[in-house]
């Protein structure tokens, strides 16, 4: 593993985010990496969530999940932020040399994170998303000011023109009715995101890209379909440096 462990921030602690949080906490706890994990979400765990999400108590997702993970994994620092990320507060919680998981359920929040991270010098942003039967994970990387892989909104520009509303402007019940999800796919997408994260941790093993002339992962986006039983890795290297 690479010697430098960057802090991890997970934005959205729902069905995908909570699974990623648990695996990262467990992984780094037993390696005693002294890493910092931040969970950001204003939403609450409610009885309706029990079909696809695991929690010990009702209440704010970031705070409840933090208490659970702290009790099990004492060798890392875990902090909750009971807010939705938006244009006004993103700079307070997303900083240089950080790995950020975007596990939100709307394009407005995805666009805010993607565009903000594009302007940082050292950042890893792993986006997750899913429909009912398929989903994907995408890793945008900038190292020492150089863009290694394209920003998420460059490859998926639809997030910039979406008519969706920010979570601060929409009720949770409305969002759930409009976007049913399958728990198996939530697990699948969390696994794809964790694959990309582990690839980042193993970046000393990357090979040099022939055009970029610097180390690059073999893929930065992984798409999977649970019905077709297909997984497709793709590399979106940035050649504009």
Secondary structure, DSSP 8 states (H G I E B T S, - for coil): --S---EEEEE--STTHHHHHHHHHHHHHHHT---EEEEE---EE-GGGGGT---SSSEEHHHHHHHHHHHH-TTSEEEEE-S---TTTHHHH--SSEEEEE--SSHHHHHHHHHHHHT-SSEEEEEEEE-SSEEEEEEEEEETTEEEE--HHHH-GGGGS-----GGGS-HHHHHHH----HHHHHHHHHHHHHHHHHHHTGGG-EE-TTT-SEE-S-SEEEEETTTTEEEEE--B----
